[in-house]
Amino acid sequence: MTDNKKNWGPSASIENLKIRSRVLSKIRQFFSERFVLEVDVPNISQNTVSDPNLDSFSLRHNGSRLYLQTSPEYYLKRLLADTREDFFYLGKAFRSGEVGPLHNPEFTILEWYRCGWDEFLLMDEVLDLIKFISNEYSYSIAAHKFTYLKYFQKILKINPHTVPLAQLQETCVNIFGSEWNDTSRTCCLDLLFSQIIQPKLPSGIVFIHDFPECQSGLSEIRECSEYNVSRRFELFYNNVELGNGYFELTSGEEQRSRFLKDNIQRQGQSKDPIALDENLLSALDHGLPNCSGIAIGFDRLLMCLIGEKTISSVISFPWES
């Protein structure tokens, strides 16, 4: 019988698995030295995210529908509301959907929150962390911070905050062809950013901040003179998206409204609506401190730091279809 190691063996080399172990230890060292407490939270819950762009794995237990968590965010915010302490989580998360070089349905996520910090202080700490864990694996890393507006104006000559929806749709049709028929502002901007802007970002670490109001997610909104911006940022490394950060929304009433809007979008995409997480909303009503938080895909981060091209090269066993 042929021993076909390609079928049963690990996808990562032992060298990369050793690097992975060291980097995980260094992350914990980094936060320990800054007095940020590591916590474990459940991976299974009766609630899940309402974001129309995310799909959760579901399962049944004693007649109830449960979900594998796409991130620890809701549990961490409940801890924040109760304690007003800084926390980080380093563990598994699950997202149903695409499987490929940059996507694995089961992945390792690093998520943390800083009370009293704005999003710019958090960006600085993200950079500190990456430098701390990468000093033996990477050359000197360039870092940049740009507004969402800057690259849309530079490359597409439009203001993404104020451009009329009809002009935005026309831009998408001109670039992607007449088959493009999504009418939502958010989807038009997402497509233009991922397909046109992101590939043209400079190498190294890039933070894109001040997203359009329609892409606020769970972030606060800042009023500007001509338009509002979401206090949200995304992290990229050599054009690969690694993380998403917010100056966090603290209003339970506003969060409830956004959940309901998400469900309207989900129904428009023929997806099931998601029951509102009343425990999270109650925690926000109790009082979430002003804070900023970020979730980073650890597998992608490690892949980028050591110069690999796929996340399967840094995890022991990838998703088996």
C-alpha positions as CSV (number, residue, x, y, z in Angstrom):
1,M,0.0,0.0,0.0
2,T,1.3,3.4,-1.0
3,D,1.8,5.8,2.0
4,N,0.5,9.0,0.4
5,K,1.7,11.7,2.8
6,K,0.2,14.4,0.6
7,N,-3.2,13.2,1.8
8,W,-2.6,12.7,5.5
9,G,0.4,14.8,6.4
10,P,0.4,18.4,7.7
11,S,0.4,21.3,5.3
12,A,3.0,23.4,7.2
13,S,6.6,22.5,7.6
14,I,7.9,21.8,11.1
15,E,10.1,24.9,10.8
16,N,7.0,27.0,10.2
17,L,5.1,25.3,13.1
18,K,8.0,26.2,15.4
19,I,7.9,29.8,14.2
20,R,4.1,29.8,14.8
21,S,4.6,28.6,18.4
22,R,7.3,31.2,19.1
23,V,5.1,34.1,17.7
24,L,2.1,33.0,19.7
25,S,4.3,33.1,22.8
26,K,5.6,36.6,21.8
27,I,2.1,37.9,21.4
28,R,1.2,36.8,24.9
29,Q,4.5,38.3,26.2
30,F,3.7,41.6,24.5
31,F,0.3,42.0,26.2
32,S,1.5,40.6,29.5
33,E,4.1,43.4,29.6
34,R,1.4,45.9,28.9
35,F,-1.0,44.5,31.6
36,V,-3.6,43.4,29.1
37,L,-5.4,40.3,30.4
38,E,-5.9,37.3,28.2
39,V,-9.4,35.8,28.5
40,D,-11.2,32.8,27.0
41,V,-14.8,33.1,25.9
42,P,-17.2,30.6,24.4
43,N,-16.9,29.5,20.8
44,I,-20.6,28.4,20.7
45,S,-23.5,30.7,21.4
46,Q,-27.2,31.1,20.6
47,N,-26.3,34.4,19.0
48,T,-24.1,35.4,16.1
49,V,-23.3,38.4,14.0
50,S,-25.9,40.0,11.8
51,D,-23.3,41.4,9.3
52,P,-24.7,40.5,5.8
53,N,-21.1,39.8,4.6
54,L,-20.4,37.1,7.2
55,D,-21.9,33.6,7.3
56,S,-21.8,31.6,10.5
57,F,-21.7,27.8,11.0
58,S,-24.8,26.6,12.8
59,L,-25.6,23.5,14.8
60,R,-28.4,22.0,16.8
61,H,-28.4,21.0,20.4
62,N,-31.4,19.9,22.4
63,G,-33.7,21.4,19.7
64,S,-32.0,24.8,19.9
65,R,-30.0,26.5,17.1
66,L,-26.5,27.5,18.1
67,Y,-23.6,29.1,16.2
68,L,-19.9,28.9,16.1
69,Q,-18.6,32.4,16.8
70,T,-17.1,34.5,13.9
71,S,-15.2,36.5,16.5
72,P,-15.1,36.9,20.3
73,E,-16.3,40.5,20.0
74,Y,-19.7,40.3,21.7
75,Y,-18.4,38.4,24.7
76,L,-15.4,40.7,25.1
77,K,-17.7,43.8,25.0
78,R,-19.8,42.3,27.8
79,L,-16.6,41.9,29.8
80,L,-15.6,45.4,29.1
81,A,-19.0,46.8,30.2
82,D,-18.8,44.9,33.4
83,T,-15.1,45.5,34.4
84,R,-13.7,48.4,32.3
85,E,-10.5,46.4,32.0
86,D,-8.3,45.8,28.9
87,F,-8.6,42.3,27.4
88,F,-7.3,40.2,24.6
89,Y,-8.3,36.9,23.0
90,L,-6.1,34.6,21.1
91,G,-7.9,31.6,19.8
92,K,-10.2,30.0,17.3
93,A,-13.0,31.7,15.3
94,F,-15.2,30.2,12.5
95,R,-16.6,31.7,9.3
96,S,-18.5,29.7,6.7
97,G,-17.8,30.6,3.1
98,E,-14.7,30.9,0.9
99,V,-11.9,28.4,1.1
100,G,-8.6,29.4,-0.5
101,P,-5.0,30.7,-0.2
102,L,-6.2,33.4,2.3
103,H,-9.3,31.8,3.7
104,N,-9.8,28.9,6.1
105,P,-13.2,28.5,7.7
106,E,-11.5,27.7,11.0
107,F,-8.8,30.2,11.9
108,T,-6.9,31.8,14.7
109,I,-7.9,35.3,15.6
110,L,-6.2,38.0,17.8
111,E,-8.7,40.5,19.2
112,W,-8.1,43.1,21.9
113,Y,-9.6,46.3,23.4
114,R,-8.1,49.3,25.0
115,C,-10.3,51.4,27.4
116,G,-9.9,55.2,27.0
117,W,-8.0,54.9,23.7
118,D,-9.0,56.3,20.3
119,E,-8.4,54.5,17.1
120,F,-5.1,56.2,16.4
121,L,-3.5,55.2,19.6
122,L,-4.6,51.6,18.8
123,M,-3.0,51.8,15.4
124,D,0.2,52.8,17.0
125,E,0.0,49.7,19.3
126,V,-0.8,47.4,16.4
127,L,2.4,48.7,14.8
128,D,4.4,48.1,18.1
129,L,3.1,44.6,18.2
130,I,4.0,43.7,14.6
131,K,7.5,45.1,15.1
132,F,7.9,43.2,18.4
133,I,6.9,39.8,16.9
134,S,8.6,40.3,13.5
135,N,12.1,41.5,14.4
136,E,13.7,38.1,13.7
137,Y,11.6,37.2,10.7
138,S,11.3,40.4,8.6
139,Y,13.4,43.3,7.3
140,S,12.5,46.8,8.5
141,I,8.9,47.3,7.8
142,A,7.5,50.5,6.3
143,A,4.3,51.8,7.8
144,H,1.7,54.3,6.4
145,K,-1.6,55.8,7.5
146,F,-4.0,57.0,4.8
147,T,-7.6,58.1,4.9
148,Y,-10.2,56.2,2.8
149,L,-10.7,59.4,0.9
150,K,-7.1,59.8,-0.2
151,Y,-6.9,56.7,-2.4
152,F,-10.3,57.1,-3.9
153,Q,-9.4,60.6,-5.0
154,K,-6.0,59.6,-6.1
155,I,-7.0,56.6,-8.2
156,L,-10.7,57.0,-9.1
157,K,-10.9,60.8,-8.8
158,I,-14.1,60.6,-6.7
159,N,-15.0,61.5,-3.1
160,P,-16.5,58.2,-1.7
161,H,-18.3,60.2,1.0
162,T,-20.2,62.6,-1.2
163,V,-20.3,61.0,-4.7
164,P,-23.9,60.5,-5.8
165,L,-25.0,56.9,-5.8
166,A,-25.9,57.0,-9.6
167,Q,-22.3,58.2,-10.4
168,L,-20.9,55.5,-8.1
169,Q,-22.9,52.8,-9.9
170,E,-21.9,54.2,-13.3
171,T,-18.2,54.0,-12.2
172,C,-18.7,50.3,-11.3
173,V,-20.4,49.5,-14.6
174,N,-17.6,51.3,-16.6
175,I,-14.9,49.2,-14.7
176,F,-16.6,45.9,-14.2
177,G,-19.1,45.7,-17.1
178,S,-22.8,45.9,-17.6
179,E,-23.4,42.7,-15.6
180,W,-22.6,44.7,-12.4
181,N,-26.1,45.3,-11.0
182,D,-25.8,45.8,-7.3
183,T,-27.5,49.0,-6.3
184,S,-26.2,49.5,-2.8
185,R,-23.6,52.2,-2.0
186,T,-21.8,49.9,0.4
187,C,-21.3,47.1,-2.2
188,C,-20.2,49.6,-4.8
189,L,-17.5,51.0,-2.5
190,D,-16.5,47.5,-1.3
191,L,-15.9,46.3,-4.8
192,L,-14.0,49.4,-5.9
193,F,-11.8,49.3,-2.9
194,S,-11.0,45.6,-3.0
195,Q,-10.5,45.3,-6.8
196,I,-9.0,48.8,-7.7
197,I,-7.7,50.5,-4.5
198,Q,-6.2,47.6,-2.5
199,P,-3.9,46.3,-5.1
200,K,-2.3,49.7,-5.5
201,L,-1.6,50.3,-1.8
202,P,2.1,50.6,-1.0
203,S,4.1,47.7,0.4
204,G,4.6,47.2,4.1
205,I,2.0,48.0,6.7
206,V,-0.9,50.3,5.7
207,F,-3.7,51.6,7.9
208,I,-6.7,52.9,6.0
209,H,-9.0,55.0,8.3
210,D,-12.0,57.3,8.3
211,F,-14.3,55.0,6.3
212,P,-17.7,56.2,4.8
213,E,-20.6,56.4,7.2
214,C,-22.4,53.6,5.4
215,Q,-19.6,51.3,6.3
216,S,-19.6,52.0,10.0
217,G,-20.1,48.4,11.3
218,L,-19.8,48.7,15.0
219,S,-17.9,51.9,15.1
220,E,-18.8,55.4,16.3
221,I,-19.5,58.2,13.7
222,R,-17.5,61.4,13.6
223,E,-19.1,64.5,12.1
224,C,-17.1,66.5,9.6
225,S,-18.0,69.7,7.9
226,E,-19.3,68.2,4.7
227,Y,-19.9,64.6,5.6
228,N,-19.6,62.1,8.4
229,V,-17.0,59.4,8.7
230,S,-16.9,56.0,10.5
231,R,-14.2,55.8,13.2
232,R,-13.0,52.6,11.7
233,F,-9.7,51.4,10.2
234,E,-8.4,48.4,8.3
235,L,-4.9,47.0,8.5
236,F,-3.0,45.7,5.4
237,Y,0.4,44.1,5.0
238,N,1.7,44.0,1.4
239,N,-1.8,44.4,0.1
240,V,-3.2,41.6,2.2
241,E,-6.1,42.6,4.6
242,L,-5.2,41.5,8.1
243,G,-7.5,43.3,10.5
244,N,-10.4,45.6,11.2
245,G,-10.5,48.1,14.0
246,Y,-13.0,50.5,15.5
247,F,-13.4,53.3,18.0
248,E,-16.3,51.3,19.4
249,L,-20.0,52.2,19.3
250,T,-21.3,52.5,22.9
251,S,-25.0,53.2,22.3
252,G,-27.2,50.2,22.8
253,E,-30.1,52.0,21.0
254,E,-27.9,52.8,17.9
255,Q,-26.5,49.3,17.9
256,R,-30.0,47.8,17.9
257,S,-30.9,50.0,15.0
258,R,-27.8,48.8,13.0
259,F,-28.7,45.2,13.8
260,L,-32.2,45.7,12.4
261,K,-30.7,47.4,9.2
262,D,-28.4,44.4,8.8
263,N,-31.3,42.0,8.9
264,I,-33.1,44.0,6.2
265,Q,-30.0,43.7,4.0
266,R,-29.8,40.0,4.8
267,Q,-33.4,39.4,3.7
268,G,-32.6,41.4,0.5
269,Q,-29.8,38.8,-0.1
270,S,-32.1,35.9,0.6
271,K,-30.3,35.2,3.9
272,D,-32.1,34.4,7.2
273,P,-32.4,37.3,9.6
274,I,-30.4,36.9,12.9
275,A,-32.0,37.2,16.3
276,L,-30.6,40.3,18.1
277,D,-28.1,39.6,20.8
278,E,-30.0,41.0,23.8
279,N,-27.2,40.3,26.2
280,L,-24.8,42.5,24.2
281,L,-27.4,45.2,23.9
282,S,-28.1,45.1,27.6
283,A,-24.3,45.4,28.2
284,L,-24.2,48.5,26.0
285,D,-27.2,50.0,27.8
286,H,-25.4,49.3,31.1
287,G,-22.4,51.3,29.8
288,L,-19.5,50.3,27.5
289,P,-16.5,52.5,28.3
290,N,-15.0,54.6,25.5
291,C,-12.6,52.2,23.9
292,S,-11.0,51.0,20.7
293,G,-10.6,47.4,19.5
294,I,-9.2,45.4,16.6
295,A,-9.5,41.9,15.3
296,I,-6.5,40.5,13.3
297,G,-6.3,37.2,11.4
298,F,-3.3,35.6,13.1
299,D,-2.7,33.0,10.3
300,R,-2.6,35.7,7.6
301,L,-0.3,37.9,9.8
302,L,2.2,35.1,10.3
303,M,2.0,34.1,6.6
304,C,3.0,37.7,5.6
305,L,5.7,38.0,8.2
306,I,7.6,35.0,7.1
307,G,7.0,35.5,3.4
308,E,4.6,32.6,2.6
309,K,1.8,32.9,0.1
310,T,-0.9,30.8,1.6
311,I,-2.2,30.3,5.1
312,S,-2.1,26.6,4.7
313,S,1.7,26.9,5.0
314,V,1.5,28.2,8.5
315,I,-1.3,26.0,9.9
316,S,-0.9,22.3,10.6
317,F,-4.0,21.0,8.9
318,P,-6.2,23.2,6.6
319,W,-9.9,22.8,6.0
320,E,-10.6,19.4,4.4
321,S,-13.3,19.6,1.8
